[in-house]
Amino acid sequence: MICSVGMDYILYYFAVKELKNKKVGFDGELCLVVPPIVVKQNSIAKISGNFYISDIGYYPKAKNHYRQRETGCAEHILIHCVDGKGEVWIGKSFYRIQANNYVVIPAHTPHTYQADTHDPWTIYWIHFGGMQVLDIVNGIFKNMLTNRNSLVFGEEMRAVFEKMYALLLKGYGREIMECIALTLPYYLSGYLHREVSSNWNVDAKEDIINNSILYLKSNFSSKVSLQDIAHNSNLSISHFSKLFKARTGYSPIEYLNHLKIQKACHMLQFSENRISQISCDLGFEDQYYFSRLFKDHMGISPSHYRNRFKLDEHFV
C-alpha cells in the first residue's frame, strides 16, 4: 500500500517522464500517467480489466507538440482537437485535424502526430485499453476512415473527461479503477455512436436517420408508409431503406412498430383509455392486428400487460 506522499511522487514522476519529448510545458496543461504496474494489475481484474486508462491529459495551444512511435503504443490513443490544428500519420495514412475533429490510433500501430506550427492544436487525449475495448476502437476507427470524425467537445463530454481525470488523481484503488471501467465506455459511446448521443453535438450536416426517426415519432397516429418516410428524406425508397437498416439494424417500418409499442406500453400503464382507443391513437386500423403485434414484441397481450401493473402497485 502506498502512502499519499508516495502516490503524489509517483504521479509527478510519470507525468514528467511523459513530457520529456516536448521542449516546454503548455500553460494550463493536465497530464497524468498511471504507473505500468498498476495498469498491468488492473488489466487482468474482473471489472477494471474490461476498460482502463493508462494516460490522460489536456494540452492547450500545444506549440511544438510532437510524438513519433515507430512500433506504436501498447494502448489505444484517442485525441480530440477542440481548437487549432494538427497533423497525424497512422501507418501510411495522413490526417489533417482541426477544431471538433478527433482521431483514434489503434494499439501497436506505428504513428506520428504534431501540432500545427502556426496554429497549434488544443487537445484532450487518453490512452486506454481493456478486454472489451477492441470492437469499440474498430467502430470509432471506421467512423474516422469514412470522414465521420467531427464531434463538438461539449459540456457533457468535458464533464465526463474531467471526472475520469479527477478520479485518477485520487489514486488507483479498486473502487476508483472500477469506476473508471464503468465510466469510460459511456465516454467512448459518444465517438462510436455520435449521432444518437443526444447531448453530444455532432458538427456535421443534418443527420438523415435522426431526422427520419423524429418524423416517425411525430406521426404515430398516421398510417405512415415507407414511401412517406423516404420522401421526407428526399431519397429513393431503396437507398433510404439501405441507409436506415445499416444504422439501426431494422427496416423503417420495423423501427416504427418498435416506437409504437414503446408508446403503447406507456399508455397502457398511465392512461385509462380503452385498448381500442390506444390502437387507434397509434395509427392501427385493426385492433386485433395491434394486439398481435404487441404480443409479438412484449410476450403478453395488451390487457395482460395493463393488468400486471394494476395487480402489483409496487411494480417498477
C-alpha positions as CSV (number, residue, x, y, z in Angstrom):
1,M,0.0,0.0,0.0
2,I,1.4,3.4,-1.0
3,C,1.0,6.5,1.3
4,S,-0.4,9.7,-0.1
5,V,3.1,11.4,-0.3
6,G,4.5,8.4,-2.2
7,M,1.5,8.3,-4.5
8,D,1.9,12.0,-5.3
9,Y,5.6,11.4,-6.1
10,I,4.8,8.6,-8.5
11,L,2.2,10.7,-10.3
12,Y,4.7,13.5,-10.6
13,Y,7.5,11.2,-11.8
14,F,5.4,9.6,-14.6
15,A,3.9,12.9,-15.7
16,V,7.4,14.4,-16.0
17,K,8.6,11.3,-17.9
18,E,5.8,11.6,-20.4
19,L,6.6,15.2,-21.1
20,K,10.3,14.8,-21.9
21,N,9.6,14.5,-25.6
22,K,8.4,18.1,-25.9
23,K,10.6,21.1,-25.4
24,V,8.5,23.1,-22.9
25,G,5.3,22.6,-21.0
26,F,2.0,24.0,-22.0
27,D,0.4,26.6,-19.8
28,G,-2.7,25.1,-18.2
29,E,-1.9,21.6,-19.2
30,L,-3.2,18.4,-17.5
31,C,-1.2,15.2,-17.7
32,L,-1.4,12.0,-15.7
33,V,0.2,8.7,-16.4
34,V,-0.9,5.6,-14.4
35,P,2.2,3.6,-13.3
36,P,2.7,0.5,-15.6
37,I,2.5,-1.9,-12.6
38,V,-1.0,-0.5,-11.8
39,V,-2.1,-0.8,-15.4
40,K,-0.9,-4.4,-15.5
41,Q,-2.7,-5.3,-12.3
42,N,-5.9,-3.8,-13.4
43,S,-5.8,-5.2,-16.9
44,I,-6.4,-8.7,-15.6
45,A,-9.0,-7.7,-13.0
46,K,-12.6,-8.8,-13.4
47,I,-14.2,-5.4,-13.8
48,S,-11.4,-2.9,-14.3
49,G,-9.8,-5.2,-16.8
50,N,-12.6,-4.6,-19.3
51,F,-11.8,-0.8,-19.7
52,Y,-8.9,1.1,-18.2
53,I,-7.0,4.3,-18.8
54,S,-3.2,4.3,-18.8
55,D,-2.6,8.0,-19.7
56,I,-4.9,11.0,-19.8
57,G,-4.4,14.7,-20.4
58,Y,-5.3,18.1,-21.8
59,Y,-2.8,20.3,-23.8
60,P,-3.9,23.8,-24.6
61,K,-2.2,25.6,-27.5
62,A,0.4,22.8,-27.6
63,K,3.2,24.6,-29.5
64,N,6.0,22.2,-30.6
65,H,3.9,19.2,-29.5
66,Y,5.3,16.1,-31.4
67,R,5.2,12.4,-30.9
68,Q,6.6,9.6,-33.0
69,R,6.2,5.9,-32.1
70,E,7.7,3.6,-34.7
71,T,6.2,0.5,-33.2
72,G,3.0,2.1,-31.8
73,C,1.8,2.3,-28.3
74,A,0.7,-0.6,-26.0
75,E,-2.7,1.1,-25.6
76,H,-5.2,2.7,-28.0
77,I,-5.0,6.5,-28.3
78,L,-7.9,8.9,-28.7
79,I,-7.1,12.6,-29.4
80,H,-9.9,15.2,-29.7
81,C,-8.9,18.6,-31.1
82,V,-11.0,21.5,-29.7
83,D,-9.0,24.4,-31.2
84,G,-6.1,25.0,-33.6
85,K,-4.8,22.4,-36.0
86,G,-2.5,19.4,-36.2
87,E,-1.3,16.5,-38.4
88,V,-1.5,12.8,-37.7
89,W,0.1,9.9,-39.6
90,I,-1.3,6.4,-38.7
91,G,0.7,3.8,-40.6
92,K,0.8,5.2,-44.1
93,S,-2.4,7.3,-43.8
94,F,-2.3,11.0,-43.2
95,Y,-5.0,13.1,-41.5
96,R,-5.3,16.9,-41.0
97,I,-7.0,17.7,-37.8
98,Q,-8.7,20.9,-36.7
99,A,-11.3,22.0,-34.1
100,N,-14.0,19.4,-33.5
101,N,-12.1,16.6,-35.2
102,Y,-10.8,13.5,-33.4
103,V,-8.6,10.6,-34.3
104,V,-8.2,7.1,-32.7
105,I,-4.9,5.3,-33.1
106,P,-5.2,1.5,-32.6
107,A,-2.7,-0.1,-30.2
108,H,0.6,-1.3,-31.7
109,T,0.1,0.8,-34.8
110,P,3.1,3.0,-36.0
111,H,2.2,6.7,-35.8
112,T,3.3,10.2,-35.7
113,Y,1.4,13.4,-34.7
114,Q,2.3,17.0,-34.2
115,A,0.7,20.4,-33.6
116,D,0.5,22.9,-36.4
117,T,3.4,25.3,-36.4
118,H,1.3,28.5,-36.8
119,D,-1.9,27.4,-35.1
120,P,-1.1,24.7,-32.6
121,W,-3.9,22.5,-31.5
122,T,-5.6,22.3,-28.1
123,I,-6.4,18.6,-27.4
124,Y,-8.0,16.3,-24.9
125,W,-6.4,12.8,-25.1
126,I,-6.4,9.4,-23.5
127,H,-4.5,6.2,-23.8
128,F,-6.8,3.3,-23.0
129,G,-7.2,-0.5,-23.2
130,G,-9.2,-3.4,-21.9
131,M,-10.6,-6.8,-22.7
132,Q,-13.8,-5.4,-24.2
133,V,-12.5,-2.3,-25.9
134,L,-11.4,-3.6,-29.3
135,D,-14.8,-3.7,-31.1
136,I,-15.4,-0.1,-29.9
137,V,-12.0,1.1,-31.2
138,N,-12.6,-0.6,-34.5
139,G,-16.0,1.1,-34.8
140,I,-14.6,4.6,-34.0
141,F,-11.7,4.0,-36.4
142,K,-14.2,3.1,-39.1
143,N,-16.0,6.4,-38.5
144,M,-12.7,8.1,-38.9
145,L,-12.0,6.3,-42.2
146,T,-15.3,7.4,-43.6
147,N,-14.8,11.1,-42.6
148,R,-17.3,10.9,-39.7
149,N,-14.9,12.1,-37.1
150,S,-16.4,15.5,-36.4
151,L,-17.8,15.9,-32.9
152,V,-18.2,19.0,-30.7
153,F,-16.5,18.5,-27.4
154,G,-19.4,19.9,-25.4
155,E,-20.0,20.4,-21.7
156,E,-21.1,16.8,-21.0
157,M,-18.1,15.3,-22.7
158,R,-15.8,17.7,-20.9
159,A,-17.5,16.8,-17.6
160,V,-17.1,13.1,-18.1
161,F,-13.4,13.6,-19.1
162,E,-12.8,15.7,-16.1
163,K,-14.5,13.2,-13.8
164,M,-12.2,10.4,-15.0
165,Y,-9.1,12.7,-14.6
166,A,-10.2,13.7,-11.1
167,L,-10.8,10.0,-10.1
168,L,-7.3,9.0,-11.2
169,L,-5.8,12.0,-9.3
170,K,-7.2,10.3,-6.1
171,G,-5.1,7.2,-6.6
172,Y,-5.6,3.7,-8.0
173,G,-7.7,1.9,-5.5
174,R,-10.0,-0.9,-6.7
175,E,-13.1,1.3,-6.4
176,I,-11.6,4.1,-8.4
177,M,-10.4,1.8,-11.2
178,E,-13.7,0.0,-11.4
179,C,-15.5,3.4,-11.6
180,I,-13.2,4.3,-14.5
181,A,-14.1,1.0,-16.1
182,L,-17.8,1.8,-15.9
183,T,-17.4,5.4,-17.0
184,L,-15.0,5.0,-19.9
185,P,-17.5,3.1,-22.1
186,Y,-20.0,5.9,-21.8
187,Y,-17.4,8.4,-22.8
188,L,-16.4,6.3,-25.8
189,S,-20.0,5.8,-26.9
190,G,-20.1,9.5,-27.9
191,Y,-17.5,8.7,-30.6
192,L,-18.8,5.3,-31.6
193,H,-22.4,6.4,-32.0
194,R,-22.1,10.1,-32.2
195,E,-25.5,10.6,-34.0
196,V,-27.5,9.2,-31.1
197,S,-25.6,10.7,-28.2
198,S,-28.4,13.3,-27.7
199,N,-26.5,15.7,-25.5
200,W,-23.2,15.5,-27.5
201,N,-23.4,17.7,-30.6
202,V,-22.3,16.4,-34.0
203,D,-20.5,19.0,-36.1
204,A,-21.8,17.8,-39.4
205,K,-24.7,18.2,-41.8
206,E,-28.2,17.4,-40.6
207,D,-28.4,13.7,-39.9
208,I,-30.9,12.0,-42.2
209,I,-31.6,9.0,-40.0
210,N,-32.1,11.0,-36.8
211,N,-34.5,13.3,-38.7
212,S,-36.4,10.3,-40.0
213,I,-36.8,8.9,-36.5
214,L,-38.1,12.3,-35.3
215,Y,-40.5,12.2,-38.3
216,L,-41.7,8.7,-37.3
217,K,-42.3,9.8,-33.6
218,S,-44.3,12.8,-34.7
219,N,-46.5,10.6,-36.9
220,F,-47.6,7.9,-34.5
221,S,-51.3,8.5,-35.2
222,S,-50.9,8.4,-39.0
223,K,-50.7,5.4,-41.3
224,V,-47.1,6.1,-42.4
225,S,-45.8,4.2,-45.4
226,L,-42.2,3.5,-46.4
227,Q,-42.7,5.9,-49.3
228,D,-43.8,8.7,-46.9
229,I,-40.7,8.2,-44.8
230,A,-38.3,8.1,-47.8
231,H,-40.0,11.1,-49.4
232,N,-39.5,13.1,-46.1
233,S,-35.7,12.5,-46.5
234,N,-35.7,13.3,-50.2
235,L,-34.3,9.8,-51.0
236,S,-35.4,6.9,-53.0
237,I,-37.1,4.1,-51.1
238,S,-34.3,1.6,-51.8
239,H,-31.5,4.0,-50.9
240,F,-33.2,5.2,-47.8
241,S,-34.1,1.7,-46.6
242,K,-30.5,0.6,-47.0
243,L,-29.1,3.6,-45.1
244,F,-31.7,3.2,-42.3
245,K,-31.1,-0.5,-41.8
246,A,-27.3,-0.1,-41.8
247,R,-27.6,2.4,-39.0
248,T,-30.3,0.9,-36.8
249,G,-30.3,-2.7,-37.7
250,Y,-34.1,-2.6,-38.6
251,S,-36.2,-1.6,-41.6
252,P,-38.0,1.8,-41.2
253,I,-41.4,0.1,-40.7
254,E,-40.0,-2.3,-38.1
255,Y,-38.4,0.6,-36.3
256,L,-41.8,2.5,-36.4
257,N,-43.5,-0.5,-34.9
258,H,-40.9,-0.6,-32.1
259,L,-41.7,3.0,-31.3
260,K,-45.4,2.4,-31.4
261,I,-45.2,-0.5,-29.0
262,Q,-43.0,1.6,-26.7
263,K,-45.6,4.3,-26.7
264,A,-48.4,1.7,-26.2
265,C,-46.7,0.4,-23.0
266,H,-46.7,3.9,-21.6
267,M,-50.3,4.5,-22.5
268,L,-51.4,1.1,-21.0
269,Q,-49.6,1.9,-17.8
270,F,-50.5,5.6,-17.3
271,S,-53.9,6.1,-19.0
272,E,-57.3,4.6,-18.6
273,N,-58.0,4.6,-22.4
274,R,-59.5,1.5,-23.9
275,I,-57.2,-0.7,-25.8
276,S,-59.3,0.0,-28.9
277,Q,-58.6,3.8,-28.4
278,I,-54.9,3.3,-27.9
279,S,-54.8,1.2,-31.0
280,C,-56.5,4.0,-33.0
281,D,-54.3,6.7,-31.4
282,L,-51.2,4.8,-32.6
283,G,-52.5,4.6,-36.2
284,F,-53.7,1.0,-36.2
285,E,-56.9,0.5,-38.1
286,D,-57.3,-3.1,-36.8
287,Q,-57.2,-3.5,-33.1
288,Y,-56.6,-7.2,-33.4
289,Y,-53.5,-6.6,-35.5
290,F,-52.3,-4.2,-32.8
291,S,-52.8,-6.8,-30.1
292,R,-51.0,-9.5,-32.1
293,L,-48.1,-7.1,-32.8
294,F,-48.0,-6.1,-29.1
295,K,-47.8,-9.7,-28.0
296,D,-45.1,-10.4,-30.6
297,H,-43.0,-7.7,-29.0
298,M,-43.8,-7.9,-25.3
299,G,-44.7,-11.6,-24.9
300,I,-48.2,-10.9,-23.4
301,S,-51.4,-9.2,-24.7
302,P,-52.1,-5.5,-24.1
303,S,-54.8,-6.4,-21.5
304,H,-52.4,-8.7,-19.6
305,Y,-49.7,-6.0,-19.7
306,R,-52.1,-3.5,-18.2
307,N,-53.4,-5.9,-15.5
308,R,-49.9,-6.7,-14.4
309,F,-49.5,-3.1,-13.2
310,K,-52.8,-3.0,-11.5
311,L,-52.1,-6.2,-9.6
312,D,-48.8,-5.0,-8.4
313,E,-48.7,-1.4,-7.2
314,H,-45.0,-1.6,-6.5
315,F,-44.0,-2.8,-10.0
316,V,-41.2,-0.7,-11.4
